[in-house]
Amino acid sequence: MSSQETAVKQFIDLINSSSNDPNRKAVTPAIATKFLLARKFDIPRAVALFEQHEQIRQREGLYGFDPHVDPLRTELETGKFTILPGRDGSGAAIALFTANLHYPMTVTHKTTLQGVVYQLDVALQSADTQKAGLVFIYDMSTSKYSNFDYDLSQKILTLLKGGYPARLKKVLIVTAPLWFKAPFKILRLFVREKLRERVFTVSIPQLSLHVPRDSLPVRLGGTFEIDHSSWLLHCYKSMTNREDEIIAGVGPQQQQSNSSAQATTMGSGGTSTVTTAILDPHLAGGTIPGATTDLAEYVSGHRRSPSSNVDHIGVEDIADLTAAAGGVHHHHVHHSHHHHNTSSELWSENPPSSASSGFSDDDSLAGAEGDPKTIEQIVQMVRERGKQGLIREYAEIKARAPDGTFTHAKLRNNLAKNRYTDVLCYDHSRVVLSQEDDDPTSDYINANFVDGYKQKNAYISTQGPLPKTSYDFWRMVWEQHCLVIVMTTRVMERGRVKCGQYWEPVEGAFVEYGCFQIRTIAVESNEDYTVAELEVKNIKTDEVRCVSHWQFTSWPDYGVPASAHAMLNFLQRAREKQAEMVKSLGDLWAGHPRGPPIVVHCSAGIGRTGTFITLDICISRLEDVGSADIKGTVEKIRSQRAYSIQMPDQYVFCHLALIEYALSRSLLQSADLSGFDDRDDDSE
């Protein structure tokens, strides 16, 4: 007997021996396998999941209902919840809940939950779904507050995270409105189970970083129109004409299908059955000619599941079902999940998303990892190594090859969007714009998300906009809800153009790029920097937002500033402005407490930009826990924005500036760095 078969037997014995309910249906090997797969064959966790599953379904009335009878029939036909025909890059099924189709005042939680689990049960018949899990998309596009039901959302997520036999791979909240705050209370449910990194709030363009475009509908940036009617037909047929359970990979105990005339109104656990084989093409809200005959013929001749001897249809087959059910044109769904479009292959399991994915204050990649040192230890290290020692340390970092690809930056249509041919944009952390005019390259801008201290995607590191990319720049600012832009270069330096003039430096003037009008409301000039308050208007929607533009003007033409005082003051004031603007949004901002990403750029977006971000992260960490890791911070930034910290002097400057900051804030009483510049090349 294999280890999996042994686990199945142990699971069944534990469940059956613990139940005192004589009416409880015996657990089959198929049911056991589903729950074991959902918990990676960890028997105690699978048993706990089963018990929780039973409790939830009994409590919420999720057994013994009929999808042909109202109100469930009408609920299913709304299409607010559906299973998409494609899968994510790892093979997980994709469930979609469309918020603007839900009206809490007209439907009960029980009915909506019945509609959800009815369709999930069909999806879970697929062995692929049992093995790869589920991605849940909560689409809030164009939804209103009246569409939002906190209690229902909590029940659905509670069911999925701890009461349903399918691993929840990700929750993707799409286009969350600024008023949307309650879901972040819900998401805290995930923190206790260390699922925080699986929950993302994303814009429509960013959704394709998680799910391949050919598995998304057009309205979510994909390539096909949702055909919910055909999916419902499949559900009706599947639940009417199937064995009680489909077994996924349990070996010789697999069961033969002998109940094709039996209709099951629910699956997954104890089920009730009705002895009818109804298939009504009108149930899906419209007549599909020939659906009954053609679909039945298609099902009868369908391939057998590799993991079962039962005729088996998974959600990956819906495209073919649609064609069989009346010649409806549908996008082609790959049966192999290794042939998605090129871009999907570039992303890791948890690709970047907008800053609002960080709903917890400790959501950080700049925590206790690396080699943190107290400020006193940093002073001692700097004194011992001297300038040349730090330069050698930087040389070691710089010598490492970039860890990532630049496929999008090198596409023919995107090459001209890069200011410098040797400063390209990583694929894995790039900022993805909305796609325009069916041009797949229109989503490219030379910009990368960079994590901050206790904040994912705290910054956007980008090049100084070119005249031809200024519209893309403002699209990025708009789509990412950015409040503050930090510019660490002048437009012209040493007679060379370093950056395009993408805003007007004079009060009252305005400039337009595409559908964006940028008006300069106020200008404050200081010795070391200039602040311009901008009003950005989306001409298409008439929406107006405020953006604060901070330009540091006293960086010398060569090298780095002799003193960090001016830069530190500039950094502190820019950070305070971000906090002030986030606070003014009040409940309108539902993302990370520190707000949306701060856009930081110089000319190439790597040298001064990397220096500014390194200092901001290290200062934040020093203030919070009394230690910092400059080397580790630079390495982390370079892993997200290639080549960040461009020159050895910038690396040295970060160390001296952090010490200067600590002295100015009395975090350090004194720092004797005499002879720092005089140490010879052999000094350590």
LINCORSUL-V760713 format. One record per helix or strand of 2 or more residues. SS is the DSSP state (H for helix, E for strand). FROM is the first residue (numbers start at 1). TO is the last residue. If there is no record, write none. Layout:
SS_FROM_TO, SS_FROM_TO
This chain:
H_3_18, H_29_38, H_43_59, H_72_77, E_81_87, E_93_98, H_99_101, H_109_123, H_127_132, E_134_139, H_145_147, H_150_162, E_168_174, H_182_191, H_196_198, E_199_202, H_204_207, H_213_215, H_218_220, H_228_240, H_251_253, E_263_264, E_273_274, H_281_284, H_291_300, H_315_324, H_342_346, H_355_357, E_373_374, H_375_399, H_408_410, H_412_415, H_440_443, E_447_452, E_455_462, H_467_479, E_484_487, E_492_493, E_496_497, E_510_513, E_516_525, E_529_538, E_543_552, H_565_588, E_598_601, H_607_625, E_627_628, H_630_640, H_648_664, H_676_678
